[in-house]
Amino acid sequence: MRVLYLCLGWLMVATGIVGAFLPILPTTPFLLVALWCFSKSSPRLETWLLSHPRFGPSLRNWREKGAIPRKAKIAAVSLMTMSYGIFWFTTEPTPLRASIVAAVMLGAAIFVATRPEP
């Protein structure tokens, strides 16, 4: 299992790095999964992620307090809203599909908005 967690951790780091350059792909959630995988497989890599100058503070805030910075909350909820608008206008969804997608996105937005701030 250690090797599986290690490989999955590196896959999540790679996806997170891609997300740092593509505005439609988030970085932090992938790095959080990578951090969890490394906590199960490699304390050295876990420490590396937690001490990373760019991503370490966000990862530590989440791990220690479940906290999300206000700027990140605003960005996340704004992008969810824009994504729903794009979904609505480009796919012409049925009312059921539109409601399901809206409920999932609203749930995610409420979760993000109610997290404490560091």
N, C-alpha and C positions, 0 to 999 in steps of 0.2 A: 504493500500500500504506500510505503514511503516514496517509492519511485513514481507511482501514479500521481501522488500529491505534488511531487517535485515537477513533473512534466506539466501537469495542469497549471501549477503556479507560474511556470515560465510562459505557457500559452497565454495566460491572463495578463502577464506583464507585457508581452508583445502586443496583445490587443489593446491594452491601455496606452502603450506608446503610439500606436496608430491613431487611437482616439485623441491624443494630444494634438494631432495635426489635422484631423477631420472634424469639423464642427458638429456633424450629425452623430458622432460616436462618443459617448461619455468616457472619461478616463478613470475617474475615481472608483466607480463600482467594480471595474475590472481589477483595479489595484487592491481593493478590499478583499476580493475573492483570492487574489494572489497572496495577500498577506495571511489569510486564513490557511491556504494550502501550505505556505512556507512554515506556518506555526506548527503544522503537523509533520513536516518533513525536514526542515533545515533552519535551525535557530539563527545561523549566520545570515541566511538570505532574509529571514524575517527582520533581523536587526538592520540589515542593509536598507530594506524598504522603509522602516520606521525612522531611520536617520537620513533618508534622502532629503537634500536641501529643498527640492521643489514640492514633492508629494508627501514627505514625512509628516509635516505639521497637520495636514488634513487627516491622514491616516491615524495619527496619534489622538487627535481630537475625537474622531469617531470611536476609536477603541476605548478611550478612557471615559468619555462623557456621552457618547452617542450624539455629538454635536456637529452641526453643519453651519458654516459661516453664512451670514445674511446674503452676501453677494452670490454665493452658490445657490441658495434657496431661490432667489429672484431669477437667476439664470435658468434653473431647472424648471420652475413653474412657467416661466415665459416660453421656454422651448416646448414644453408639453402643450401649452395653449396653441402655439404656432403649428405644432405637429398635428393637433386635432383639426385645426382649420385646413391644413393641406389635405389631410385625410378626407374631410367633409367635402371639399370642393373638387378634388380630383377623382374620387371613387364613386361619388353619388351613392352612399351606402343606404341599405334598407333601414327603416326605423329601429329594428331590433339590433342590427349590427352597430349602428351609430350609438345606441344607448349602452350597449355592452362596452364599447371602446371608451365612451365618455365616463362610465362608472369606474373602469380600471384606471384611467388617467386621473380622474378626480380623487380616487383613493390614494394613488401614488402622490399626488400634489398635496393632499392633506397630511400624509405621512411626513413628507419633506418639510412642509411649513410648520409642523408642530414639534420638530426636533429642537432641542436647545441650541443656543448659539455659544460658541467658545468665548 
